[in-house]
Amino acid sequence: MATQLRASFSFSSVPFSTRSCTHDVFLSFRGEDTRYGFTGHLHRSLVQRGINTFIDDDDLPRGEEISEALLQAIKESKLSLVVFSENYAASKWCLNELVHILECKKSKNQMVRPIFYKVNPADVRHQRGKFGEALAEHERGLEGDMDKVKSWRAALSEAADLSGWPFSQGHQYEYEFIDKIVEEVSAQLKEPSYLDVAKCPVGIHSRVQEMLEMLDVGGSDVRMVGIWGIGGIGKTTIAKAVYNTIAHKFECHCFLENVRGGSEQHGGLVNLQNIILSEILGGKELIVINVDKGINLLRQS
């Protein structure tokens, strides 16, 4: 079957294996500023949206060094939200947390978004106002460890340059601000997470490229391509690699494995329909009680 490739794909940039994430979102914030106000409301809204959000325990002992459990929570999160408030930089705990978050951004490609709650982003970026005062106080107290203070300054500047949300006090309602953040975070988390694929299986690149040409993503027609062969030759591996390559081009996407085996079980087709609906509706559950209802719900979605 000869087809002409209309779209350009970079298969080599798609990772073959990815880390698993325990949390969708990690919240970094100054407790005494926002725990029982803005950050508490944001946490509740994220959870109500079905977003698994880590918030540290108010009873955790505070010190200069953050706990191993908290470091692990940061590593195991897809996205970190950093709530910059008036006294954020006064906390060595918060600053060390921020440095670790940005290290995960570099090493694990973690997403990071800043929230400027009643503070000017420029003050964070250039350490002015309360942020400048806090860093100056740290410098006086850590004369023998100026490298640490430099790392905090660099982290504040880097985080403030990231795309985020400034809260304009007196110009918007706080609940509307939170709703906007939750909407954007939800959309960002919907970006496809890559499926696990065996590292560098022999010949997979050429076979995936052949599949992409047949699918002709970006073309004007709808196509279905079957992968045929005896068991164990890598059909599922190729399908996963193709999915990893093109999923981000679609508003909704779902990967169903072992469809034949699943459909042959009692209520199997209904279960498969429920899985598809849950995936394309962002985790919302619609109870499918029979195949016909499932077909109608899929058409409406």
BAFI-3210 file (N, C-alpha, C; in Angstrom, 3 decimals, decimal comma, padded with zeros to 6 digits):
// residues 301
n [1|2|3|4|5|6|7|8|9|10|11|12|13|14|15|16|17|18|19|20|21|22|23|24|25|26|27|28|29|30|31|32|33|34|35|36|37|38|39|40|41|42|43|44|45|46|47|48|49|50|51|52|53|54|55|56|57|58|59|60|61|62|63|64|65|66|67|68|69|70|71|72|73|74|75|76|77|78|79|80|81|82|83|84|85|86|87|88|89|90|91|92|93|94|95|96|97|98|99|100|101|102|103|104|105|106|107|108|109|110|111|112|113|114|115|116|117|118|119|120|121|122|123|124|125|126|127|128|129|130|131|132|133|134|135|136|137|138|139|140|141|142|143|144|145|146|147|148|149|150|151|152|153|154|155|156|157|158|159|160|161|162|163|164|165|166|167|168|169|170|171|172|173|174|175|176|177|178|179|180|181|182|183|184|185|186|187|188|189|190|191|192|193|194|195|196|197|198|199|200|201|202|203|204|205|206|207|208|209|210|211|212|213|214|215|216|217|218|219|220|221|222|223|224|225|226|227|228|229|230|231|232|233|234|235|236|237|238|239|240|241|242|243|244|245|246|247|248|249|250|251|252|253|254|255|256|257|258|259|260|261|262|263|264|265|266|267|268|269|270|271|272|273|274|275|276|277|278|279|280|281|282|283|284|285|286|287|288|289|290|291|292|293|294|295|296|297|298|299|300|301]
n.u [000,852|000,856|001,529|001,558|003,581|002,350|002,774|005,340|007,242|008,950|010,213|012,350|012,524|010,735|010,338|011,251|010,638|009,008|008,865|006,824|004,183|003,185|001,641|-000,440|-000,126|002,104|002,119|003,802|004,346|004,097|003,250|002,246|001,349|-000,628|-001,868|-004,372|-006,022|-005,825|-004,173|-005,253|-007,887|-007,327|-006,163|-008,389|-010,114|-008,649|-008,571|-011,308|-011,728|-010,717|-007,995|-005,076|-003,545|-000,728|-000,269|001,607|001,755|000,413|001,464|004,051|007,429|009,368|012,316|015,575|016,300|014,503|012,299|012,974|010,719|009,170|010,823|010,668|007,985|007,918|009,515|007,862|005,730|003,765|003,494|004,477|003,148|004,008|003,428|003,950|004,124|003,915|005,771|007,223|009,957|011,200|011,388|013,620|013,115|011,103|012,598|014,638|013,012|012,036|014,399|014,864|012,586|013,030|015,311|014,213|012,676|014,620|015,986|013,982|012,108|009,891|006,836|006,487|004,786|004,426|002,634|001,659|000,834|-000,603|001,806|004,412|005,557|008,024|009,343|009,884|011,506|013,728|014,407|013,338|011,822|009,932|011,041|013,672|014,493|014,276|016,193|018,497|018,597|019,024|021,572|023,085|022,858|024,031|026,777|028,940|028,150|027,569|027,100|024,780|022,849|023,120|022,169|019,500|018,698|019,065|017,183|014,755|014,740|014,701|012,275|010,423|010,482|009,079|006,064|003,103|000,652|-000,420|-001,945|-004,236|-004,937|-007,951|-008,828|-009,919|-011,975|-011,117|-011,990|-012,542|-010,018|-008,792|-010,378|-009,580|-006,884|-007,180|-008,551|-006,611|-004,488|-005,688|-006,080|-003,421|-002,457|-003,784|-002,352|-000,775|000,490|003,370|003,378|004,799|007,506|009,569|013,090|014,687|013,896|014,753|014,667|012,372|012,048|011,934|009,652|007,674|007,752|006,832|004,214|003,248|003,239|001,255|-000,962|-001,197|-001,534|-003,118|-004,117|-007,079|-008,933|-010,415|-008,659|-008,001|-005,658|-004,404|-002,367|-000,729|000,300|002,235|002,161|004,232|006,005|006,153|003,951|002,244|004,138|004,935|002,476|002,165|004,365|003,696|001,386|002,532|003,886|001,972|-000,180|-000,359|-001,315|-004,015|-007,175|-008,544|-007,657|-006,934|-005,604|-006,179|-005,523|-005,172|-007,765|-009,376|-009,232|-010,310|-012,886|-014,085|-014,706|-017,216|-019,479|-017,558|-017,360|-018,820|-017,237|-014,932|-015,987|-016,575|-013,969|-012,910|-014,634|-014,070|-011,402|-011,498|-013,084|-011,627|-011,302|-013,771|-016,573|-018,910|-021,586|-021,901|-024,371|-025,156|-024,265|-025,431|-026,149|-023,608|-022,532|-024,086|-023,347|-020,629|-020,782|-021,978|-019,976]
n.v [-001,189|001,978|005,156|008,733|010,666|013,196|014,610|015,600|013,730|013,337|010,726|009,857|011,543|010,762|009,327|005,984|004,802|005,777|007,505|006,578|008,444|009,437|011,539|014,093|016,847|018,931|021,052|023,954|026,228|029,014|028,277|029,849|032,074|031,350|028,840|028,364|029,845|031,057|028,913|026,654|026,737|026,476|023,921|022,364|022,824|021,725|019,015|018,430|018,534|016,189|015,964|014,641|015,839|016,863|018,077|019,420|018,218|020,014|019,485|018,716|018,730|021,693|022,829|023,760|022,008|020,087|017,264|013,786|012,448|014,501|015,394|013,150|013,209|015,450|014,573|012,585|013,801|015,149|017,821|020,893|023,396|026,553|028,682|031,864|034,061|036,843|036,296|034,134|033,860|034,256|031,894|029,324|026,698|026,733|027,860|025,957|023,881|024,918|025,016|022,270|021,521|022,806|021,476|018,976|019,671|020,054|017,549|015,588|016,534|017,729|019,543|022,977|025,605|028,950|030,820|034,018|035,351|038,076|039,377|041,043|039,820|040,759|041,513|039,071|037,956|039,700|039,884|041,951|044,333|042,660|040,201|040,817|041,815|039,491|037,767|039,253|039,087|036,348|036,197|037,538|035,774|033,494|033,693|032,062|030,343|031,213|030,216|028,737|030,729|032,024|030,038|030,027|032,590|032,338|030,351|031,632|033,640|032,098|030,629|032,726|033,546|031,695|030,615|031,675|032,596|035,735|037,242|039,753|041,844|043,296|043,557|041,257|038,420|036,085|033,436|033,166|033,430|031,128|029,181|029,573|028,778|026,052|025,092|025,440|023,904|021,400|021,028|021,002|018,723|016,823|016,371|013,852|011,085|009,135|005,789|002,802|001,472|-001,073|-000,636|000,561|-001,537|-003,894|-002,690|-001,123|001,611|001,981|000,521|001,861|004,344|003,561|002,873|005,397|006,709|005,275|005,886|008,604|011,065|014,132|014,210|014,349|012,319|009,524|006,923|003,452|001,240|-001,966|-004,180|-007,025|-010,350|-013,111|-014,151|-012,394|-010,972|-008,278|-006,586|-005,125|-003,479|-001,840|-000,581|000,886|002,595|004,100|005,352|006,914|008,722|010,220|010,937|013,442|015,108|015,051|015,987|014,264|011,023|007,532|004,487|001,188|-001,934|-005,415|-005,935|-007,948|-010,074|-008,781|-008,134|-010,579|-011,423|-011,634|-009,030|-007,588|-005,810|-003,613|-002,813|-002,014|000,148|001,851|002,418|003,835|006,091|007,218|007,959|009,854|011,789|012,934|011,584|011,668|009,777|007,906|005,834|003,006|000,842|-000,978|-002,213|-000,763|001,693|002,551|002,933|005,103|007,077|007,342|008,378|010,860|012,030]
n.w [000,000|-001,097|000,094|000,533|002,590|004,566|006,852|009,140|011,399|014,487|015,568|017,045|019,197|021,064|024,205|025,182|027,578|030,601|033,740|036,519|037,997|041,173|042,063|040,618|040,937|042,768|045,518|046,329|048,868|051,196|054,323|056,528|055,238|053,276|053,703|055,050|053,525|050,427|049,218|050,446|049,442|046,719|046,660|047,414|045,229|043,114|043,860|043,856|041,167|040,392|040,332|041,448|044,146|045,946|049,173|051,794|055,200|057,886|060,349|060,012|061,070|060,987|059,414|058,226|056,232|053,917|054,277|053,457|052,585|051,533|049,467|047,846|047,165|045,541|043,394|042,410|041,191|038,529|037,899|039,330|041,363|042,262|044,787|045,093|047,685|049,998|052,111|051,215|050,430|052,830|054,096|054,556|054,130|052,104|050,022|049,615|048,817|046,412|044,874|044,590|043,161|040,697|039,929|039,416|037,266|035,327|035,274|035,126|033,425|034,542|034,853|035,698|037,242|038,142|040,657|041,367|044,122|045,207|044,946|043,137|040,064|039,094|041,409|042,549|040,566|040,484|043,113|044,878|047,167|049,646|049,007|048,397|050,888|052,446|051,274|051,740|054,513|054,807|053,699|055,617|057,712|056,737|056,146|055,739|053,786|051,086|048,578|048,743|049,117|046,678|044,994|045,757|044,946|042,183|041,650|042,301|040,352|038,004|038,276|038,317|035,726|034,337|032,658|034,181|036,687|037,619|040,427|040,534|042,890|043,890|041,357|040,398|041,229|043,770|043,607|040,912|039,866|040,912|039,650|036,997|037,103|037,791|035,538|033,512|034,487|034,515|031,756|030,924|032,168|030,778|028,548|026,649|028,479|028,102|026,877|028,214|026,528|025,275|025,521|022,713|020,728|018,181|014,891|015,216|014,656|011,826|011,228|012,665|011,374|008,880|009,554|010,294|007,855|006,537|008,152|007,768|009,258|009,623|007,146|005,015|005,242|007,082|008,622|009,135|010,355|010,374|012,323|011,611|012,468|013,793|017,263|019,599|017,989|018,260|017,823|019,579|020,776|018,627|018,122|020,519|020,347|018,083|019,034|021,116|019,542|018,110|019,732|021,007|019,075|018,997|020,370|022,058|023,208|023,395|024,555|024,051|025,273|024,480|023,347|022,176|024,046|026,289|025,402|025,172|027,671|030,316|030,042|028,788|026,513|027,380|029,546|028,166|026,746|028,868|029,743|027,547|027,480|029,999|029,621|027,465|028,540|030,488|032,967|034,173|035,193|033,434|033,719|031,894|030,963|029,065|025,774|023,645|024,811|025,427|022,866|021,973|023,857|023,257|020,677|021,222|022,678]
ca.u [000,000|001,709|000,928|002,486|003,663|002,009|003,203|006,684|007,266|010,271|010,017|013,490|012,403|009,758|011,017|010,751|010,093|008,783|008,689|005,446|003,967|002,211|000,774|-000,552|000,351|002,733|001,943|004,850|003,752|004,442|002,071|001,670|000,738|-001,766|-002,394|-005,788|-006,720|-005,738|-003,660|-006,240|-008,991|-006,808|-006,034|-009,722|-010,644|-007,922|-009,023|-012,683|-011,645|-010,161|-006,549|-004,390|-002,689|-000,004|-000,061|002,300|001,010|000,666|002,165|005,431|008,428|010,022|013,728|016,177|016,328|013,205|012,360|013,119|009,375|008,740|011,638|010,121|006,696|008,218|009,996|006,797|004,623|003,858|003,535|004,582|002,622|004,735|002,629|004,777|003,379|004,760|006,852|007,740|011,422|011,721|011,497|014,677|012,429|010,475|013,639|015,252|011,989|012,017|015,606|014,667|011,562|013,653|016,210|013,355|012,287|015,735|016,364|012,848|011,181|008,670|006,232|006,480|004,044|004,379|001,451|002,115|-000,323|-000,461|003,188|004,793|006,528|009,343|009,977|010,411|012,579|014,907|014,536|013,101|010,787|010,014|011,940|015,032|014,766|014,454|017,476|019,545|018,644|019,672|023,004|023,702|022,880|024,754|027,999|029,867|027,548|026,967|026,669|023,380|022,039|023,159|021,267|018,134|018,445|018,938|015,915|013,675|014,757|014,278|010,849|009,627|010,480|008,206|004,680|002,302|-000,553|-000,365|-003,245|-004,380|-005,838|-008,821|-009,242|-010,566|-012,374|-010,173|-012,530|-012,374|-008,579|-008,560|-011,024|-008,729|-005,709|-007,609|-008,853|-005,372|-003,742|-006,388|-005,776|-002,005|-002,272|-004,397|-001,375|-000,570|001,653|003,861|003,256|006,087|007,917|010,897|014,153|015,358|013,692|015,377|013,845|011,097|011,957|011,488|008,271|006,808|007,692|005,949|002,851|002,877|002,935|-000,048|-002,011|-001,312|-002,121|-003,166|-004,857|-008,495|-009,812|-010,256|-007,996|-007,760|-004,536|-004,245|-001,021|-000,977|001,488|002,179|002,407|005,593|006,908|006,252|002,824|001,820|005,225|004,826|001,262|002,435|005,305|002,934|000,540|003,385|004,326|000,917|-001,296|-000,442|-001,939|-005,456|-007,798|-008,835|-006,911|-007,050|-004,933|-006,808|-004,678|-005,837|-009,197|-010,080|-009,363|-011,227|-014,260|-014,635|-015,140|-018,594|-019,575|-016,285|-017,513|-019,262|-016,059|-014,067|-016,629|-016,368|-012,575|-012,761|-015,345|-013,331|-010,189|-011,740|-013,767|-010,711|-011,445|-015,161|-017,147|-020,291|-021,848|-022,494|-025,019|-025,243|-023,459|-026,116|-025,990|-022,209|-022,355|-024,687|-022,527|-019,396|-021,123|-022,216|-018,729]
ca.v [000,000|003,160|006,414|009,846|011,225|014,607|015,255|015,237|013,278|013,080|009,579|009,667|012,390|010,172|008,399|004,604|004,463|006,965|007,260|006,643|009,581|009,174|012,714|014,979|018,196|019,213|022,452|024,584|027,474|029,407|027,909|030,917|033,073|030,963|027,487|028,357|030,771|030,802|027,594|025,672|026,751|025,932|022,475|021,766|022,892|020,754|017,674|018,282|018,332|014,870|016,088|014,128|016,959|016,696|019,248|018,894|018,179|021,173|019,025|018,350|019,595|022,581|023,110|024,306|020,965|019,444|015,831|012,868|012,150|015,632|015,334|012,070|013,675|016,351|013,735|011,726|014,643|015,561|019,276|021,615|024,759|027,312|029,841|032,924|035,017|037,888|035,793|032,867|033,839|034,307|030,512|028,524|025,463|026,993|028,105|024,659|023,153|025,491|024,552|020,861|021,482|023,192|020,380|017,948|020,200|019,806|016,140|014,713|017,232|018,020|020,839|023,902|026,833|029,834|031,636|035,207|035,711|039,406|039,850|041,434|038,868|041,390|041,482|037,710|037,770|040,510|039,903|043,290|044,397|041,621|039,136|041,333|041,868|038,126|037,238|039,982|038,504|035,045|036,424|037,885|034,592|032,390|034,272|030,998|029,470|032,111|029,450|028,363|031,926|032,235|029,052|030,490|033,733|031,820|029,612|032,616|034,294|031,125|030,325|033,912|033,692|030,675|031,015|031,447|033,391|036,787|037,606|041,210|042,143|044,429|043,568|039,997|037,610|035,006|032,155|033,136|033,197|029,708|028,421|029,687|027,934|024,650|024,778|025,347|022,755|020,218|020,894|020,658|017,338|015,940|016,052|012,402|010,490|008,120|004,392|002,129|000,690|-001,662|000,229|000,334|-002,837|-003,935|-002,407|-000,471|002,946|001,899|000,022|002,953|005,332|002,985|003,006|006,811|007,023|004,681|006,612|009,918|012,023|015,450|014,079|014,732|011,164|008,707|005,676|002,386|000,403|-003,156|-004,771|-008,471|-011,183|-014,114|-013,612|-012,213|-010,287|-006,857|-005,790|-004,170|-002,509|-000,882|000,217|001,833|003,604|004,984|006,155|007,904|009,705|011,065|011,206|014,866|015,838|014,877|016,529|013,102|009,857|006,406|003,267|-000,016|-003,109|-006,718|-005,710|-009,216|-010,782|-008,042|-008,166|-011,933|-011,637|-011,228|-007,577|-007,045|-004,648|-002,493|-002,362|-001,288|001,430|002,689|002,865|004,873|007,297|007,811|008,573|011,039|012,798|013,437|010,933|011,638|008,447|007,723|004,402|002,350|-000,388|-001,924|-001,827|000,261|002,975|002,925|003,448|006,442|008,003|007,591|009,280|012,192|012,575]
ca.w [000,000|-001,229|000,533|000,595|003,929|004,560|008,097|009,572|012,784|015,057|016,442|017,934|020,380|021,970|025,109|025,156|028,893|031,414|035,159|036,987|038,890|042,221|042,183|039,460|041,276|044,056|045,893|047,129|049,365|052,576|055,097|057,349|054,341|052,423|053,909|055,421|052,641|048,988|048,857|050,882|048,478|045,461|046,847|047,400|043,868|042,297|044,246|043,383|039,722|040,161|040,169|042,635|044,533|047,204|050,017|052,975|056,464|058,758|061,549|059,718|061,726|060,039|059,618|057,013|055,219|053,746|054,575|052,330|052,088|050,717|048,249|047,029|046,642|044,421|042,287|041,899|040,723|037,130|037,795|040,601|041,420|043,277|045,183|045,652|048,508|050,569|052,975|050,681|050,430|054,204|054,565|053,937|053,715|050,805|049,018|049,306|048,070|045,063|044,185|044,244|042,101|039,430|039,566|038,807|035,947|034,407|035,173|034,864|032,541|035,279|034,565|036,829|036,964|039,307|040,963|042,088|044,924|045,824|044,825|041,783|039,500|038,974|042,733|042,704|039,578|040,805|044,572|045,394|048,185|050,684|048,560|048,587|052,323|052,946|050,811|052,457|055,862|054,677|053,459|056,899|058,573|056,112|055,571|055,358|052,763|050,111|047,401|048,948|048,855|045,227|044,375|046,021|044,057|040,816|041,569|042,266|039,040|036,991|038,439|037,976|034,267|033,757|032,431|035,375|036,894|038,639|040,989|040,632|043,997|043,637|039,955|040,066|042,372|044,020|043,147|039,455|039,662|041,184|038,573|035,802|037,323|037,746|034,137|032,734|034,987|034,030|030,325|030,784|032,602|029,793|027,523|026,784|029,139|027,186|027,255|028,357|025,360|025,489|025,016|021,434|020,090|016,860|013,725|015,505|014,062|010,432|011,192|013,123|010,306|007,852|010,068|010,246|006,465|006,238|008,879|007,122|010,190|008,992|005,897|005,088|005,408|008,291|008,268|010,107|009,928|011,201|012,418|011,591|012,590|014,849|018,587|020,057|017,049|018,596|017,300|020,617|020,943|017,517|018,335|021,600|019,851|017,197|019,923|021,766|018,561|017,535|020,654|021,340|017,979|019,096|021,572|022,900|022,765|024,326|024,106|024,601|025,056|024,578|023,116|021,937|025,318|027,158|024,895|025,292|029,051|030,594|030,124|028,325|025,629|028,219|030,292|027,233|026,477|030,063|029,750|026,516|027,926|031,101|029,074|026,634|029,349|031,503|034,262|034,627|034,986|033,004|033,872|030,730|031,438|027,962|024,619|022,854|025,491|025,260|021,500|021,917|024,644|022,509|019,567|021,774|023,209]
c.u [000,888|000,953|001,993|002,450|003,404|002,524|004,593|006,656|008,703|010,137|011,140|013,378|011,432|010,453|010,406|010,172|009,983|008,585|007,200|005,331|002,877|001,194|000,705|000,134|001,000|002,589|003,097|004,346|004,271|003,192|001,435|001,018|-000,596|-002,393|-003,903|-006,603|-006,597|-005,301|-004,625|-007,410|-008,561|-006,691|-007,393|-010,293|-009,956|-008,412|-010,442|-012,726|-011,075|-008,660|-005,872|-003,311|-002,050|000,135|000,551|001,451|001,409|001,486|003,618|006,403|009,173|011,489|014,275|016,152|014,978|013,373|012,497|011,756|008,866|009,527|011,079|008,799|006,897|008,625|008,860|005,569|004,845|004,090|003,650|004,016|003,323|003,954|003,545|003,880|004,395|005,970|007,460|009,259|012,020|011,951|012,605|014,107|011,840|011,522|014,350|014,296|011,967|013,226|015,426|013,633|012,185|014,696|015,428|012,865|013,362|015,959|015,219|011,797|009,843|008,140|006,200|005,749|004,010|003,030|001,934|000,925|-000,045|000,998|003,465|005,807|007,931|010,083|010,568|011,630|013,868|015,173|014,496|012,014|011,000|010,974|013,398|015,426|015,058|015,806|018,649|019,712|019,320|021,182|023,737|023,833|023,689|026,027|028,977|029,350|026,828|026,515|025,200|022,459|022,003|022,204|019,814|017,771|018,219|017,602|014,732|013,599|014,256|012,780|009,979|009,554|009,575|006,791|003,829|001,112|-000,320|-001,776|-003,294|-005,404|-006,642|-009,329|-009,892|-010,944|-011,407|-010,688|-012,415|-010,913|-008,246|-009,167|-010,169|-007,507|-006,078|-007,901|-007,575|-004,523|-004,362|-006,071|-004,328|-001,754|-002,883|-003,454|-000,931|000,667|002,073|003,679|004,653|006,355|009,323|011,966|014,750|015,151|014,179|014,347|012,592|010,970|011,412|010,043|007,280|006,672|006,776|004,481|002,368|002,511|001,567|-001,186|-002,251|-002,033|-002,012|-003,862|-006,338|-009,431|-009,514|-009,656|-007,917|-006,654|-004,407|-002,800|-001,205|000,341|001,335|002,516|003,889|006,525|006,953|005,125|002,387|002,883|005,167|003,615|001,485|003,355|004,608|002,049|001,358|003,754|003,230|-000,177|-001,476|-001,123|-003,467|-005,982|-008,114|-008,092|-007,019|-006,329|-005,572|-005,958|-005,502|-007,350|-009,949|-010,293|-010,351|-012,659|-014,905|-015,091|-016,587|-018,646|-018,336|-016,412|-017,939|-018,082|-015,122|-014,658|-016,459|-014,950|-012,379|-013,415|-014,601|-012,090|-010,493|-012,478|-012,908|-010,912|-012,865|-015,776|-018,611|-020,559|-022,571|-023,073|-025,213|-024,514|-024,109|-025,990|-024,560|-021,937|-022,889|-023,845|-021,227|-019,650|-021,312|-020,931|-017,792]
c.v [001,239|004,394|007,478|010,472|012,712|015,331|014,754|014,875|013,076|011,941|009,449|010,483|011,829|009,176|007,012|004,193|005,726|006,572|007,290|007,782|009,240|010,303|013,466|016,313|018,210|020,700|022,920|025,952|027,776|029,237|029,054|032,007|032,605|029,606|027,486|029,371|030,319|029,379|026,487|025,584|026,166|024,415|021,791|021,745|021,899|019,337|017,425|018,055|016,957|014,871|015,695|015,130|016,724|018,043|018,752|019,053|019,368|020,780|018,628|019,276|020,414|022,792|023,682|023,285|020,270|017,932|015,010|012,537|013,263|015,684|014,286|012,482|014,612|015,539|012,980|012,513|015,038|017,057|019,881|023,021|025,473|028,587|030,865|033,918|035,908|037,358|034,478|032,793|033,928|032,906|029,774|027,205|025,644|027,154|026,811|023,797|023,618|025,024|023,111|020,713|021,792|022,161|019,249|018,389|019,895|018,315|015,225|015,345|017,504|019,409|021,688|025,170|027,691|030,557|032,809|035,779|037,003|039,850|040,158|040,420|039,454|041,404|040,107|037,530|038,481|040,625|041,332|043,236|043,346|040,495|039,563|041,379|040,476|037,559|037,950|039,436|037,131|035,204|036,761|036,663|033,440|032,888|033,202|030,090|030,322|031,386|029,052|029,543|032,221|031,279|029,442|031,652|033,261|031,098|030,569|033,283|033,356|030,854|031,499|034,133|032,670|031,224|030,679|032,374|034,457|037,133|039,115|041,541|043,400|044,499|042,256|039,257|036,445|033,673|032,040|032,864|031,720|028,850|028,422|028,782|026,461|024,226|024,552|024,165|021,461|019,964|020,460|019,205|016,345|015,612|014,616|012,033|009,305|006,721|003,784|001,261|000,176|-000,792|-000,307|-001,060|-002,784|-003,640|-001,599|000,876|002,894|001,437|001,096|004,006|004,858|003,116|004,460|007,228|006,470|005,445|007,988|010,918|013,424|015,411|014,349|013,553|010,435|007,368|004,718|001,500|-000,764|-003,639|-006,267|-009,220|-012,165|-013,468|-013,473|-011,467|-008,767|-005,984|-004,726|-003,086|-001,433|000,024|001,264|002,956|004,586|005,913|007,258|009,045|010,680|011,479|012,699|015,692|015,788|015,435|015,414|011,890|008,772|005,203|002,081|-001,228|-004,371|-006,591|-007,026|-009,969|-010,115|-008,140|-009,535|-012,251|-011,185|-009,717|-006,870|-005,802|-003,409|-001,933|-001,546|000,082|002,392|003,242|004,000|006,170|007,999|008,542|009,868|012,136|013,264|012,857|010,916|010,287|008,533|006,225|003,879|001,021|-001,414|-001,354|-000,704|001,647|003,476|003,521|004,869|007,469|008,340|008,532|010,707|012,856|013,016]
c.w [000,000|-000,793|000,586|001,972|003,870|005,782|008,472|011,050|013,226|016,057|017,453|019,205|021,405|022,886|025,051|026,490|029,707|032,855|035,495|037,991|039,889|042,306|040,853|039,745|042,655|044,328|046,775|047,556|050,762|053,426|055,848|056,504|053,770|052,719|054,155|054,614|051,209|048,654|049,288|049,919|047,138|045,547|046,756|045,978|042,947|042,581|043,742|041,876|039,377|039,954|041,479|043,043|045,889|047,902|051,317|054,236|057,325|059,987|061,285|060,451|060,688|060,419|058,332|055,887|055,133|053,858|053,300|051,724|051,163|049,405|047,290|046,403|045,457|043,194|041,612|041,445|039,267|037,002|039,186|040,438|042,573|043,576|045,855|046,399|049,226|051,334|052,485|050,837|051,831|054,764|053,820|053,420|052,319|049,707|048,636|048,485|046,613|044,252|043,724|043,125|040,748|038,986|038,895|037,432|034,921|034,190|034,770|033,957|033,224|034,916|035,832|036,416|038,231|039,420|041,811|042,860|045,695|045,893|043,361|041,238|039,381|040,311|043,021|041,813|039,994|042,310|045,110|046,462|049,251|050,291|048,700|050,038|052,884|052,530|051,495|053,867|055,832|054,483|054,760|057,804|058,023|055,434|055,096|054,272|051,722|048,845|047,518|048,643|047,358|044,513|044,598|045,098|042,615|040,628|041,497|040,899|037,948|037,070|038,017|036,477|033,580|033,568|033,651|035,455|037,961|039,124|041,190|041,702|043,690|042,213|039,522|041,349|042,523|043,494|041,629|039,088|039,856|040,081|037,308|035,927|037,171|036,312|033,347|033,188|034,482|032,563|030,117|031,161|031,625|028,655|027,732|027,581|028,282|027,760|027,344|027,130|025,620|024,845|023,721|020,852|018,643|015,766|013,976|014,801|012,634|010,346|011,655|012,034|009,186|008,266|009,979|008,824|006,076|006,914|008,292|008,028|009,606|007,648|006,102|005,333|006,712|007,889|009,448|009,548|010,895|011,189|012,570|011,756|013,732|016,190|018,895|019,125|017,282|018,085|018,313|020,833|019,860|017,728|019,426|021,119|018,915|018,030|020,596|020,823|018,161|018,507|020,916|020,248|018,047|020,417|022,559|022,337|023,826|023,728|024,815|024,252|025,244|024,425|022,938|023,240|026,249|026,717|025,055|026,708|029,227|030,814|029,597|027,459|026,408|029,015|029,400|026,901|027,653|030,113|028,747|026,964|029,047|030,602|028,335|027,395|030,524|032,884|034,804|034,284|034,575|033,026|032,634|031,193|030,328|026,744|023,824|023,488|025,348|023,895|021,401|022,680|023,920|021,336|020,062|022,252|022,096]
res [m|a|t|q|l|r|a|s|f|s|f|s|s|v|p|f|s|t|r|s|c|t|h|d|v|f|l|s|f|r|g|e|d|t|r|y|g|f|t|g|h|l|h|r|s|l|v|q|r|g|i|n|t|f|i|d|d|d|d|l|p|r|g|e|e|i|s|e|a|l|l|q|a|i|k|e|s|k|l|s|l|v|v|f|s|e|n|y|a|a|s|k|w|c|l|n|e|l|v|h|i|l|e|c|k|k|s|k|n|q|m|v|r|p|i|f|y|k|v|n|p|a|d|v|r|h|q|r|g|k|f|g|e|a|l|a|e|h|e|r|g|l|e|g|d|m|d|k|v|k|s|w|r|a|a|l|s|e|a|a|d|l|s|g|w|p|f|s|q|g|h|q|y|e|y|e|f|i|d|k|i|v|e|e|v|s|a|q|l|k|e|p|s|y|l|d|v|a|k|c|p|v|g|i|h|s|r|v|q|e|m|l|e|m|l|d|v|g|g|s|d|v|r|m|v|g|i|w|g|i|g|g|i|g|k|t|t|i|a|k|a|v|y|n|t|i|a|h|k|f|e|c|h|c|f|l|e|n|v|r|g|g|s|e|q|h|g|g|l|v|n|l|q|n|i|i|l|s|e|i|l|g|g|k|e|l|i|v|i|n|v|d|k|g|i|n|l|l|r|q|s]
***
